[in-house]
Amino acid sequence: MVEKAFGWRVALIRRMGRVVLLIASAVLLFAGVTKAEAPQEFRDAIVRHELLSSGVAAAMSMLVPWLEIGLGAGGIVAAMCARGSRAAALSIGAAFLAFSVYALLISFDPPESPVPCGCLASGKPVESWFGVAAFNGAVATLMCLGAITQRGAAAPVARVTR
């Protein structure tokens, strides 16, 4: 009913949601690949954040890149096929929310000397962890809003007639 009333506007909003999903997925895929290519550097960055123990940091340095690669690749496929876009957007939004919470926890008690984020290939030290948290939170919010605009991943519901 909404599509009949607003037609092209709904289609435009859905396409914009898929474009945002495609961009966020590409960023995650790139970030995952750069971390997978240099897991020791990523592990060192996590340890220098002084939030996790070295054992947990080692596990995260192996898990997070592949999680990002999987979410990024899945999000790209979902955005291109327009099937499963809602699930992909929510999954990627959850990942960015986790990144935001992690950065926010670091911002409460930052390391004594500036350290790199470990987010992308840049080894530049982070000036404001709150800024990193805000950016990731904004992306998470955008992905959740994008999920609202998409159709569900399941097959269309059959209509029951009486």
trRosetta pair geometry for C-beta under 8 A, 3 or more apart (Angstrom, degrees):
i j d omega theta_ij theta_ji phi_ij phi_ji
1 4 5.8 -54 -151 33 33 110
1 5 6.4 25 155 -14 65 109
2 5 5.9 -62 -149 40 32 107
2 6 6.0 -19 170 23 70 111
2 10 6.1 121 130 -88 97 145
3 6 6.9 -77 -130 58 22 77
3 7 6.4 71 173 -93 59 38
3 10 5.2 -113 -109 68 66 157
3 11 7.7 74 -140 -47 96 83
4 7 6.9 15 -155 -64 19 79
6 9 4.4 -70 167 56 102 115
6 10 4.9 106 95 -31 108 98
7 10 6.6 175 101 25 9 99
7 11 7.0 -26 157 -3 51 109
8 11 5.5 -58 -148 41 38 113
8 12 6.1 42 154 -24 70 105
9 12 5.7 -54 -148 35 30 112
9 13 6.4 29 155 -17 64 105
10 13 5.8 -54 -148 36 31 109
10 14 6.4 30 154 -18 64 106
11 14 5.8 -55 -148 37 31 111
11 15 6.4 30 154 -18 65 106
12 15 5.8 -55 -147 37 31 110
12 16 6.3 31 154 -19 65 106
13 16 5.7 -53 -147 37 32 112
13 17 6.4 37 152 -22 63 104
13 149 5.0 -132 140 -147 101 132
14 17 5.5 -52 -150 34 33 115
14 18 6.6 32 152 -17 64 103
14 82 7.9 53 155 -143 115 113
14 149 5.4 -169 -94 150 55 101
14 150 6.2 112 -140 -100 88 53
14 151 7.5 18 -132 -18 133 83
15 18 5.7 -54 -151 36 35 110
15 19 6.5 37 150 -21 66 102
16 19 5.5 -50 -148 33 35 113
16 20 6.5 36 153 -17 65 102
16 149 7.6 -32 70 129 87 166
17 20 5.8 -52 -149 36 32 110
17 21 6.3 35 150 -19 64 106
17 85 7.0 94 121 156 109 133
17 89 7.1 -26 173 -88 102 154
17 145 7.8 -139 -114 116 102 70
17 146 3.9 146 -151 -153 89 81
17 147 7.7 174 -169 -44 127 20
17 149 4.0 -172 -52 76 150 129
17 150 5.6 -149 121 -54 144 89
18 21 5.3 -51 -146 38 35 116
18 22 6.2 41 152 -24 65 103
18 79 4.6 137 -171 -152 83 81
18 82 6.3 -37 -99 -99 146 79
18 85 5.8 -62 -98 -130 87 143
18 146 7.9 157 -50 -171 28 115
18 150 7.3 110 -65 -96 80 111
19 22 5.5 -50 -149 33 32 115
19 23 6.5 31 153 -18 64 103
19 79 7.5 126 -76 -167 20 125
20 23 5.8 -53 -148 36 33 110
20 24 6.3 27 156 -12 66 108
20 142 6.1 -128 -180 155 139 112
20 143 7.3 -162 133 -93 112 55
20 146 5.0 -141 80 -90 128 141
21 24 6.0 -58 -143 42 28 106
21 25 6.0 31 157 -21 64 112
21 75 5.6 -148 172 -175 90 101
21 78 6.8 -81 152 94 140 104
21 79 4.4 -179 98 -86 110 115
21 85 6.0 -135 -24 -156 175 94
21 88 6.2 75 -164 107 128 115
21 89 5.1 -76 -101 -85 114 94
21 92 7.1 140 -142 36 76 151
21 143 7.2 97 -99 -131 72 82
21 146 5.7 173 -54 150 91 148
21 150 8.0 42 -42 -61 146 141
22 25 5.7 -57 -144 38 26 113
22 26 6.4 28 157 -21 62 106
22 75 7.3 176 -98 139 32 93
22 76 6.2 73 -134 -119 70 63
22 79 4.0 -178 -67 139 83 162
22 80 7.4 95 -101 -53 114 71
23 26 5.8 -55 -149 34 29 110
23 27 6.6 29 153 -18 63 104
24 27 5.7 -52 -150 35 34 113
24 28 6.4 33 152 -17 66 105
24 75 6.7 -85 91 161 87 156
24 92 5.4 111 127 154 125 143
24 96 7.5 -60 -161 -49 125 138
24 139 6.1 142 -119 -170 119 110
24 142 7.6 172 -63 96 137 115
24 143 6.0 -134 112 -84 178 110
25 28 5.7 -54 -148 38 32 110
25 29 6.2 33 153 -20 66 107
25 71 7.2 -141 -128 134 77 70
25 72 4.8 129 -177 -151 66 56
25 73 7.5 172 179 -32 109 11
25 74 7.5 -136 -137 74 122 53
25 75 2.9 -160 -98 97 123 120
25 76 4.6 -176 128 -51 139 69
25 78 7.9 175 -80 47 153 96
25 79 6.3 -149 11 -7 146 133
25 88 7.3 -5 -83 166 125 121
25 92 6.4 -85 -80 -94 71 151
26 29 5.6 -52 -144 37 31 113
26 30 6.3 33 156 -18 64 106
26 72 6.7 110 -91 -163 13 108
26 76 6.6 89 -66 -84 70 111
27 30 5.8 -55 -148 38 29 111
27 31 6.2 28 155 -18 64 109
27 72 7.5 -147 70 -115 42 116
28 31 5.7 -55 -144 39 30 111
28 32 6.1 31 157 -20 65 108
28 68 4.7 -150 -180 -165 85 85
28 69 7.8 -164 137 -72 85 22
28 71 5.4 -65 147 93 151 104
28 72 3.7 -166 93 -75 94 100
28 75 6.9 78 46 26 134 142
28 92 6.4 -121 -34 -135 154 107
28 95 6.9 59 -120 104 135 150
29 32 5.8 -55 -147 37 28 111
29 33 6.4 26 156 -18 63 107
29 68 7.0 179 -87 145 25 84
29 69 6.1 70 -133 -129 63 52
29 72 2.9 -178 -57 142 75 145
29 73 6.0 107 -104 -53 117 63
29 76 6.8 6 -40 -30 145 128
30 33 5.9 -57 -148 36 29 109
30 34 6.4 24 157 -15 65 107
30 72 7.5 -178 3 -145 52 159
30 120 7.1 10 120 -133 105 99
31 34 6.0 -57 -147 38 29 107
31 35 6.4 24 156 -14 64 109
31 65 8.0 -144 127 -123 69 68
31 68 5.3 -89 89 175 97 152
31 72 7.7 167 42 -61 84 142
31 119 6.2 -53 -134 167 126 61
31 120 5.4 -79 -105 -96 86 66
32 35 5.9 -60 -147 40 30 107
32 36 6.1 28 156 -20 67 109
32 64 7.7 -149 -115 135 80 65
32 65 4.7 122 -159 -167 69 60
32 66 6.8 123 -165 -77 118 14
32 67 7.3 -153 -112 70 123 49
32 68 3.1 -173 -71 94 107 104
32 69 3.7 -162 132 -51 146 70
32 70 7.9 -176 -142 8 166 54
32 71 7.9 155 -50 45 143 87
32 72 5.9 -149 12 5 131 134
33 36 5.7 -55 -142 38 30 110
33 37 6.4 32 157 -22 64 105
33 65 7.6 135 -58 -168 14 104
33 69 6.4 102 -59 -96 66 105
34 37 5.9 -53 -149 32 30 113
34 38 7.0 -22 166 27 62 101
34 120 6.2 54 60 -168 158 52
34 121 4.4 -113 -149 -71 148 86
35 38 6.9 -87 -147 62 28 71
35 39 6.7 61 161 -97 69 58
35 42 4.5 62 -147 -79 91 151
35 61 7.5 -147 178 -158 107 67
35 64 6.5 -59 139 100 160 98
35 65 3.8 -154 96 -91 110 109
35 68 7.0 81 34 41 133 142
35 118 7.4 61 -106 173 111 85
36 39 6.6 5 -141 -62 31 92
36 65 4.0 159 -60 157 78 142
36 66 6.8 94 -90 -62 119 66
36 69 6.6 17 -33 -45 141 134
38 41 4.1 1 146 26 116 119
38 42 6.3 130 102 -19 77 88
39 42 5.5 -57 -148 41 38 112
39 43 6.0 42 153 -23 70 105
39 61 5.1 110 -174 153 88 105
39 62 6.4 38 -152 -86 139 60
39 65 6.8 -97 -96 -6 90 146
40 43 5.5 -50 -145 36 31 114
40 44 6.3 34 154 -20 64 104
40 61 7.7 74 -90 166 20 149
41 44 5.7 -51 -148 35 31 113
41 45 6.5 34 152 -21 63 103
41 118 7.9 172 130 -122 77 85
41 123 7.7 -74 -175 -98 126 109
42 45 5.7 -52 -151 33 33 112
42 46 6.6 32 151 -18 65 104
42 61 4.8 148 101 -139 101 97
42 64 7.5 -153 163 71 138 122
42 65 6.9 156 32 -53 177 114
42 118 5.3 100 -143 -158 68 108
43 46 5.8 -55 -151 36 32 110
43 47 6.4 31 153 -18 66 106
43 57 5.6 107 -159 142 74 97
43 58 5.8 33 -138 -103 127 53
43 60 7.9 141 -111 75 70 80
43 61 3.6 -26 -77 -70 83 165
44 47 5.7 -54 -146 37 32 111
44 48 6.2 31 155 -19 65 108
45 48 5.8 -58 -147 38 30 111
45 49 6.9 43 150 -33 61 96
45 115 6.5 150 -148 159 69 110
45 116 5.1 -66 -123 81 118 96
45 117 7.1 19 178 102 133 23
45 118 3.4 160 111 -73 145 110
46 49 5.7 -43 -160 14 36 117
46 51 7.9 -84 -175 51 71 95
46 52 6.1 -22 163 50 103 123
46 57 4.1 165 110 -146 118 102
46 60 5.8 167 -145 85 164 126
46 61 6.0 -140 13 -64 141 97
46 118 6.0 46 -54 -74 69 173
47 50 7.7 40 161 -67 44 46
47 52 7.6 -85 -98 76 45 86
47 54 5.5 28 -114 -107 116 77
47 57 4.7 117 -68 146 73 172
48 111 6.1 11 159 -100 74 165
48 115 4.2 173 129 -136 123 150
48 116 7.8 61 75 41 140 69
49 52 7.2 36 75 17 112 83
49 106 5.4 -66 -168 -110 106 129
49 111 6.3 -122 -144 -41 27 119
49 115 6.3 -143 -76 84 54 144
49 118 7.7 -70 -44 0 120 131
50 109 7.7 -99 101 118 114 101
50 111 5.0 135 10 -93 121 91
51 102 7.2 134 107 -163 164 81
51 105 5.9 92 -137 115 136 116
51 106 5.6 -77 -55 -83 133 84
52 56 4.3 -117 -180 91 113 118
52 57 4.8 146 97 -61 117 82
52 60 6.7 37 117 1 173 143
53 56 4.9 88 54 13 81 101
53 57 6.7 -142 94 -7 39 91
54 57 5.3 -53 -141 39 33 116
54 58 6.3 40 155 -25 65 101
55 58 5.8 -50 -151 30 30 111
55 59 6.7 26 151 -14 62 104
56 59 5.6 -53 -151 38 36 111
56 60 6.2 34 152 -17 68 108
57 60 5.7 -55 -143 40 31 110
57 61 6.2 35 155 -25 65 105
58 61 5.8 -52 -146 32 29 112
58 62 6.9 19 155 -11 60 105
59 62 6.1 -65 -158 39 32 104
59 63 6.0 16 154 -10 70 117
60 63 5.7 -64 -133 46 33 104
60 64 5.3 29 175 -24 74 114
61 64 6.8 -33 -112 31 20 107
61 65 7.5 21 177 -13 47 106
62 65 7.4 -69 -166 31 21 102
62 66 7.5 -1 156 2 57 115
63 66 6.4 -79 -161 45 33 101
63 67 5.9 31 154 -23 74 114
64 67 5.5 -57 -142 37 32 114
64 68 6.2 31 160 -18 67 105
65 68 5.8 -58 -150 38 30 109
65 69 6.3 30 153 -19 66 106
66 69 5.4 -47 -141 36 37 113
66 70 6.2 37 157 -18 65 105
67 70 5.9 -56 -148 38 28 109
67 71 6.2 22 157 -13 64 110
67 95 7.0 171 141 -118 112 125
68 71 5.9 -56 -140 42 29 106
68 72 5.8 29 160 -20 65 112
68 95 7.2 138 -97 -176 69 148
69 72 5.8 -57 -142 39 25 111
69 73 6.1 20 162 -14 63 110
70 73 6.1 -57 -141 40 25 105
70 74 6.0 22 160 -14 63 113
71 74 5.8 -59 -142 43 27 110
71 75 6.0 29 158 -22 64 110
71 88 7.7 140 -165 -156 71 77
71 91 5.8 -156 -131 129 105 111
71 92 5.4 141 170 -90 118 77
71 95 5.7 36 -151 -32 177 156
72 75 5.8 -57 -145 36 26 111
72 76 6.5 27 156 -20 62 104
72 92 7.9 95 -82 -107 48 116
73 76 5.8 -52 -150 33 31 111
73 77 6.5 29 154 -15 64 105
74 77 5.8 -55 -148 38 33 109
74 78 6.1 31 155 -17 67 109
74 84 7.9 -82 174 128 94 133
74 88 5.6 -164 129 -117 93 106
74 91 7.4 -15 96 80 134 149
75 78 5.6 -54 -142 40 31 111
75 79 6.1 30 158 -19 66 107
75 88 4.4 147 -107 176 64 119
75 89 7.4 105 -131 -72 103 47
75 91 7.6 -147 -71 74 98 108
75 92 5.3 45 -85 -54 141 137
76 79 5.9 -56 -145 37 28 109
76 80 6.2 22 158 -15 64 110
77 80 6.0 -61 -146 40 28 107
77 81 6.0 5 163 0 66 117
77 84 7.9 6 105 70 92 128
77 88 8.0 -171 67 -93 75 149
78 81 6.2 -67 -135 50 24 96
78 82 7.7 92 169 -84 55 9
78 83 6.6 -113 -139 79 67 50
78 84 4.3 -101 -121 92 109 94
78 85 4.9 155 155 -87 104 51
78 87 7.3 -140 -123 66 152 84
78 88 3.7 -175 47 -19 163 153
78 89 7.9 -138 114 -30 141 71
79 82 7.5 22 -172 -72 26 50
79 85 6.2 92 -90 -114 49 100
79 88 7.1 -120 -41 100 75 152
81 84 7.3 27 82 34 116 96
82 85 6.0 -25 -150 -35 42 126
82 151 7.8 47 164 39 89 109
83 153 6.4 83 169 -142 69 68
84 87 5.0 -51 -166 44 77 112
84 88 5.6 79 133 -25 88 102
84 153 4.1 47 -102 -121 60 110
85 88 5.7 -58 -143 41 31 111
85 89 6.0 30 159 -20 67 109
85 146 7.9 -101 159 146 103 99
85 147 7.6 -177 129 -118 75 58
85 150 4.0 -141 97 -146 112 149
85 151 7.2 70 46 49 108 64
85 153 7.7 177 28 -81 45 80
86 89 6.0 -56 -145 37 26 108
86 90 6.4 22 157 -14 62 108
86 147 4.8 88 -149 -159 66 82
86 150 4.2 -165 -65 90 78 118
86 151 6.7 -118 -29 91 119 29
86 152 5.5 -48 32 -113 150 39
86 153 6.0 -128 51 -36 97 83
87 90 5.9 -58 -147 40 29 108
87 91 6.2 30 155 -20 65 109
87 153 4.7 -4 -11 -40 122 141
88 91 5.8 -56 -146 37 29 111
88 92 6.2 23 158 -12 65 108
89 92 6.0 -57 -143 42 29 106
89 93 6.0 34 154 -22 63 110
89 143 4.8 -179 -175 -177 79 81
89 144 7.2 156 141 -86 101 24
89 146 4.7 -141 -147 96 143 105
89 147 3.8 -171 95 -72 123 85
89 150 6.3 152 6 5 140 142
90 93 5.4 -53 -143 38 30 116
90 94 6.4 35 154 -23 64 102
90 143 7.2 160 -86 139 23 102
90 144 6.7 64 -109 -107 66 67
90 147 4.7 74 -55 -108 81 157
91 94 5.7 -51 -152 31 30 111
91 95 6.7 31 150 -18 62 102
92 95 5.5 -48 -150 33 37 114
92 96 6.5 32 153 -13 66 104
92 143 5.1 -140 93 -144 96 150
93 96 5.9 -56 -147 41 32 107
93 97 6.2 37 151 -23 65 105
93 139 7.7 -164 -118 128 61 69
93 140 4.7 98 -165 -156 71 64
93 141 7.6 127 -146 -42 111 12
93 142 7.8 -164 -105 71 101 53
93 143 3.3 -165 -74 94 92 121
93 144 4.6 119 -154 -51 160 76
93 146 8.0 -178 -60 46 120 100
93 147 6.7 -79 -10 -22 143 129
94 97 5.4 -51 -146 34 33 115
94 98 6.5 36 153 -20 64 101
94 140 7.4 100 -67 -139 15 107
95 98 5.7 -51 -153 33 32 111
95 99 6.6 32 149 -17 64 104
96 99 5.4 -48 -146 37 38 114
96 100 6.3 44 151 -24 65 103
96 136 4.9 -168 -175 -172 81 80
96 137 7.5 173 141 -80 97 20
96 139 4.5 -118 -161 96 156 106
96 140 3.9 -163 96 -67 106 83
96 143 6.4 136 28 5 136 139
97 100 5.4 -52 -149 34 33 115
97 101 6.5 33 153 -19 65 102
97 136 7.4 165 -86 143 18 98
97 137 7.0 64 -115 -113 59 60
97 140 4.1 109 -61 -136 75 153
98 101 5.8 -52 -147 35 32 109
98 102 6.4 35 152 -20 64 106
99 102 5.6 -54 -149 36 31 114
99 103 6.4 27 154 -14 65 106
99 119 7.6 80 -162 -113 132 102
99 136 4.3 -132 99 -151 104 150
100 103 5.9 -56 -147 40 30 107
100 104 6.1 31 153 -21 65 108
100 133 4.9 90 -163 -158 69 65
100 134 7.7 112 -140 -52 106 11
100 135 8.0 -164 -101 72 93 51
100 136 3.7 -164 -70 98 81 109
100 137 4.1 110 -139 -60 150 75
100 140 6.0 -84 -11 -8 139 137
101 104 5.5 -54 -145 37 31 114
101 105 6.4 35 154 -21 65 102
101 133 7.6 94 -68 -137 13 104
102 105 5.9 -54 -152 32 29 111
102 106 6.7 26 150 -15 62 105
103 106 5.6 -54 -150 37 36 112
103 107 6.3 42 150 -27 66 103
103 117 7.6 -3 -104 -140 112 105
103 129 5.2 -170 -177 -177 82 85
103 130 7.7 155 140 -95 101 18
103 132 4.1 -137 -151 103 148 107
103 133 3.8 -164 98 -68 108 77
103 136 6.1 135 17 20 137 137
104 107 5.4 -49 -148 29 34 116
104 108 7.1 42 152 -26 61 95
104 129 7.5 161 -93 138 21 100
104 130 7.2 59 -114 -115 64 59
104 133 4.0 102 -63 -130 76 148
105 108 6.0 -46 -160 20 35 113
105 109 7.9 -27 161 33 62 87
106 109 7.2 -94 -159 66 34 60
106 110 5.9 60 158 -104 78 63
106 111 7.6 -22 -164 -18 103 81
106 129 4.6 -132 99 -156 101 152
107 110 6.3 6 -127 -62 31 97
107 128 7.6 29 -118 175 112 62
107 129 3.6 -162 -78 94 81 110
107 130 4.5 105 -141 -61 151 70
107 132 7.8 -174 -59 49 112 96
107 133 5.9 -75 -15 -12 138 136
110 129 5.6 -176 -96 -6 110 135
111 114 7.4 138 80 -106 104 15
111 115 5.2 32 52 -5 151 120
113 125 7.9 -79 146 -133 75 146
114 125 3.4 80 136 165 109 137
114 126 6.3 -164 -163 58 93 51
114 127 6.9 -4 -128 -90 135 42
115 125 5.8 89 36 -129 2 90
115 126 6.8 -9 76 23 54 93
116 122 6.9 -173 -147 114 116 71
116 123 4.9 -73 -82 -160 150 48
116 124 6.3 106 -112 66 92 31
116 125 5.7 -83 -67 -92 52 43
116 126 6.7 108 -149 -23 25 83
117 120 7.7 29 78 19 118 66
117 122 7.7 34 38 81 103 99
117 126 4.9 94 -62 -61 87 121
117 132 5.9 173 -117 -117 130 147
119 122 7.6 -3 65 49 88 97
119 132 7.3 -158 -48 -146 142 118
126 129 5.8 73 132 -76 136 66
126 131 7.9 -173 -171 62 99 105
126 132 5.9 -25 -146 -39 136 133
127 131 7.2 17 78 27 87 140
128 131 3.8 74 94 -1 112 111
128 132 7.1 174 102 -9 64 78
129 132 5.4 -46 -153 34 45 114
129 133 6.3 47 147 -20 69 103
130 133 5.5 -52 -148 38 35 114
130 134 6.2 38 152 -22 67 105
131 134 5.6 -51 -143 36 31 111
131 135 6.3 32 156 -20 64 104
132 135 5.9 -53 -148 35 29 110
132 136 6.4 22 157 -11 64 108
133 136 6.1 -59 -146 42 28 105
133 137 6.0 29 155 -19 64 112
134 137 5.6 -57 -144 40 28 113
134 138 6.3 32 155 -23 64 105
135 138 5.8 -55 -151 33 29 111
135 139 6.6 26 153 -15 64 104
136 139 5.7 -52 -148 37 35 110
136 140 6.3 39 151 -21 65 104
137 140 5.5 -50 -146 35 33 114
137 141 6.4 34 154 -19 65 104
138 141 5.7 -53 -148 36 32 112
138 142 6.3 33 152 -20 64 106
139 142 5.5 -53 -146 37 33 114
139 143 6.3 34 154 -21 65 104
140 143 5.8 -54 -149 35 30 111
140 144 6.5 27 154 -16 64 106
141 144 5.8 -56 -149 37 32 109
141 145 6.3 31 153 -16 66 106
142 145 5.7 -54 -147 39 31 111
142 146 6.2 35 151 -21 64 106
143 146 5.4 -52 -148 36 32 115
143 147 6.5 40 150 -26 63 100
144 147 5.4 -45 -149 27 35 115
144 148 7.0 43 150 -24 61 96
145 148 5.7 -46 -158 23 37 115
145 149 7.2 32 149 -16 63 102
146 149 5.9 -58 -158 33 38 109
146 150 6.8 34 151 -24 68 108
147 150 5.8 -59 -151 30 37 111
154 157 7.8 48 108 -60 118 75
